[in-house]
Amino acid sequence: MTNLESLRAKCKLICDTCYVDRDVLECVLADNGITPNGTATAGDSIINKCAILIVKGWVETSRSEGGVSVSIDREAVKKSLIFWCGQWGLDEELVDDSKSVIYSGSNLW
């Protein structure tokens, strides 16, 4: 499995409705110094953090664009994020809503 496939799978593992574009996955991997086509390593904490941050950002923008994905249960996703932080040995601070930056995606364009 490649790093790209691993990151994509972990995003879906956290939230089964989170389907991230390939270019977003590649960008996040590149920003973290990870080669998308490289072989994934079990328990890679950087990829795990990337997945958590992608899902958190995906939920935030989906919920803020005036009904694009209103079926997202934000609290259920938050519980899932906290669960996976625990499983992967990551700090639950990654899930803290108070650090959210985007309040209305509609204001971005």
C-alpha atoms as one frame of an Amber mdcrd trajectory, in Angstrom:
protein
   0.000   0.000   0.000   1.279   3.462  -0.871   1.286   6.469   1.449  -1.455
   7.999  -0.714  -3.642   4.892  -0.392  -2.986   4.741   3.347  -3.974   8.380
   3.863  -7.122   7.989   1.760  -8.115   4.828   3.673  -7.556   6.466   7.062
  -9.742   9.427   6.099 -12.545   7.006   5.200 -11.874   5.001   8.366 -12.469
   8.094  10.490 -15.530   9.205   8.509 -16.927   6.819   5.896 -18.404   9.652
   3.849 -15.081  11.508   3.535 -13.806  11.048  -0.004 -10.844  13.345  -0.496
  -9.575  14.416  -3.928  -6.240  12.934  -4.939  -4.651  16.362  -5.350  -5.563
  17.285  -1.753  -4.046  14.052  -0.459  -0.878  14.577  -2.509  -0.592  18.185
  -1.348  -0.910  17.250   2.330   1.613  14.438   1.950   4.052  16.739   0.140
   3.628  19.431   2.807   4.680  16.822   5.358   7.653  15.538   3.377   6.040
  12.227   2.461   6.250  10.733  -1.024   2.725   9.768  -2.179   3.937   6.663
  -4.036   6.253   5.544  -1.237   5.427   2.415   0.736   3.221   3.086   3.756
   4.602   2.206   7.170   2.278   0.726   9.786   1.425   3.248  12.486   2.970
   6.231  10.710   2.024   9.059  13.077   2.480  11.761  10.434  -0.005  10.097
   8.070  -2.388   9.550  10.990  -2.183  13.254  11.922  -2.722  14.216   8.287
  -5.863  12.070   8.116  -7.267  13.629  11.275  -6.592  17.164  10.055  -8.044
  16.453   6.602 -11.254  15.020   8.048 -11.578  17.872  10.522 -11.130  20.432
   7.752 -13.473  18.547   5.441 -16.257  18.539   8.042 -15.687  22.220   8.826
 -15.921  23.357   5.216 -18.788  20.990   4.395 -20.849  22.291   7.291 -20.154
  25.930   6.553 -21.040  26.227   2.883 -24.761  26.743   3.273 -26.027  23.177
   3.077 -23.511  21.368   0.890 -23.336  18.402   3.254 -25.786  19.072   6.055
 -26.182  15.340   6.666 -22.767  15.208   8.340 -23.195  14.458  12.028 -20.453
  16.680  13.347 -20.612  15.211  16.866 -20.342  11.637  15.557 -17.311  12.585
  13.477 -15.782  14.336  16.487 -16.235  11.169  18.580 -14.625   9.153  15.804
 -11.709  11.602  15.609 -11.177  11.335  19.374 -11.366   7.547  19.194  -8.740
   7.341  16.446  -6.487   9.834  18.248  -6.545   7.406  21.173  -5.904   4.386
  18.978  -3.001   6.071  17.214  -1.490   7.608  20.356  -2.130  11.181  19.223
  -3.109  14.147  21.369  -6.853  14.849  21.345  -5.951  18.547  20.995  -6.028
  17.861  17.230  -9.828  17.655  17.512 -10.314  20.883  19.486 -13.106  22.897
  17.813 -11.856  26.161  19.286  -8.928  26.048  16.853 -11.222  26.025  13.847
 -10.481  28.853  11.443 -13.192  28.642   8.794 -16.589  29.860   9.920 -18.212
  30.288   6.540 -16.694  28.751   3.442 -19.013  30.983   1.396 -16.934  33.980
   2.431 -13.869  32.541   0.733 -15.040  33.372  -2.811
